């Protein structure tokens, strides 16, 4: 006959077996851009939304990045639920092994999840630098963007079309250090790709008077010729302290991507939480108002099966190009 201790132990084991195993925590990585940038702050906000929506069952880690090229290059090597932001055109280039992805492999594993607020190009100079136009950058020190990023590529293309390529001093300063370098008068300006208003630029403008360089119609047409996904946008006056006129610039679509190494259930849950929490996130940061489920056509590559399941359930039409 079993003693009381034996009976108690048996009941405990039975209770555990009936309850089933504890629900495992899902770990997700969100990789976007440099700390302090709009996209970094977006992923921080998104990580918190994932945590609160699942009572901590999804644990999201935000990783800093030098930009989209780094994100895309890392994707094939990263296991599990690794997600990252990138312009869709850059992902397409990687999947076709076009520059700067000629040497990489595994890019065919990348899958689309949802749209993000578009990149708005900011060409920023010190207000006292004497720089009024892009042509005035000749002989000045200017950080064209993070190495290998869409921002740098757009800036180099702009310089090429203006005939000033090689005539603008390129200081050995990483984009992440550009704001401090500008405050310390080590550089005259830098290029930054972020949704506007960009918090780091708002902070910069408070203590360091800045000017934004504007595109004319001819320059805009040239950049659109180089990349048809580029669109004209206007940064309204007074978005940044001291910038009292509208600034014509360009924007490009951005998506959130993962890989086939992420399981379908996780991709479904991430996509569902993003869209069901979008309005709530927009109340804190208006840039989320710039995205809608119908914009998934801009993602250009196949949806992750888990994300596709969410869109089908939500009644969002999925174009053949994403299937």
C-alpha positions, 0 to 999 in steps of 0.5 A: 500500500502506498504511503501518504508521501508516495500518493502525494508525489503521484498526484503532483506528477499527474497534475503536471501531466494533465496541465501539459508542458509550460508554454515556451517563450518565443524569441524574436530578433528585430533589426533595423538601423542605428540607435536613435534613428526612426527605424530603431525607435520603431523596432523598440516600440514594436518589441514592446507591443509584441511583449504586451500583446502576448503577456511576455510569451514573445520576447523581442530583442532589438539589434542596432544596425548600420543599415539595410545592406547589413540587414539583408546580408545577415538574413541567410545566416541568422536562425529562427525568428530573425526579422529585419527592415529593408527597402524591397528593391534591395531585397530583390537585388540580393535575391538576384545576386546583384550589387552589392550582393554578388558574393552572398548566398541563401537570399532566396530564403527571405520572405516578406511580412508587412510594410513599414513607414517609408524612408524619407531622405534627409540631407542635413547641413549646419545652417552656418556652413554656407551650404544652400544647395547640393552644388555647394557641397563641393569641398565640404565634409559630408557623410553620404550615409552608412556604408552600403546603405540605400542612403549612401547609394542615393547620395552617390547617385545624386552626386554623380548626376550633379557632376560633383562625385569625388569633389565632396570630402568624405570624412572617416565618420560612421553615420552613427557618429555623424550627429556628434561630429556635426555638433563638434563642427568636425563635419559640415553635414550628412545624409540620413534615411529615416521616417520623418519626423526623425527624433535624432534630427529633432534633437540635433536641431535644438542645439545645432541650427540645421538646414535641409537641402531640397531636390529640384524637379530635375534631380528628382526625375534622375533619382526616379530613373535610377530607382522607379520605386522612389517617390517625391515627398515634402517634409513640412516646414517646422518639422525640425526647429529652425527649418521654416520652409517645406523641403522637397525630397524623396521617399522609398518603401520599406518592408519588414522581412524574415526568412523561411527559418522562422516557423509559420505560427510565429510569422502569423502571430507577429503579423497579426499583432503588428496590424492589430496594434498599429493604431495603438502604436500610431497614437504614440508615434504618428509615422505608423499612420503611413502604413496599411495592409493594402500596401503589401503589394510594394513588398515585391517578394513572396510572403512568409506562409504565416503572414500570408495566412493572416492576410487571407484571414483578414480579407486582404487581397494577395497579389500573385507576385507575393504568393 
